[in-house]
């Protein structure tokens, strides 16, 4: 009976270690997602005026205006 209890305790410790590792992994993933969302300029109400997507939209608008100036009529 003592051996069984010892084995159960060992298994419980291993399960705790795995769960702790999973928790750490999930926390790191959440940080990465937050950084990506911030970089993209994503906010709960939509896109912000900053971030990669906003920069891309500004460049797209500037390029369109340059093309319209250079484009022969």
CORVEN-V85054 format. One record per residue. SS is DSSP state (2 for helix, 1 for strand, 0 for the rest). PHI is phi in whole degrees, 0 to 359 (999 if undefined). NEAR is the number of other C-alpha atoms within 8 Angstrom. Layout:
SS;PHI;NEAR
SS;PHI;NEAR
This chain:
0;999;4
2;296;5
2;293;6
2;297;7
2;298;8
2;297;8
2;295;8
2;297;8
2;297;8
2;297;8
2;296;8
2;297;8
2;297;8
2;296;8
2;297;8
2;299;8
2;295;8
2;296;8
2;297;8
2;296;8
2;296;8
2;295;8
2;298;8
2;298;8
2;300;8
2;295;8
2;298;8
2;294;8
2;298;8
2;299;8
2;296;8
2;297;8
2;299;8
2;298;8
2;296;8
2;295;8
2;299;10
2;295;10
2;297;9
2;285;11
0;82;14
1;273;11
1;229;9
0;305;4
0;269;4
1;132;6
1;282;9
0;263;9
0;275;6
0;234;9
0;110;12
2;295;9
2;295;10
2;296;13
2;299;9
2;297;8
2;297;8
2;296;8
2;296;8
2;299;8
2;294;8
2;297;8
2;297;8
2;297;8
2;291;8
2;295;8
2;299;8
2;293;7
2;286;6
2;274;6
0;297;6
0;290;3
0;268;2
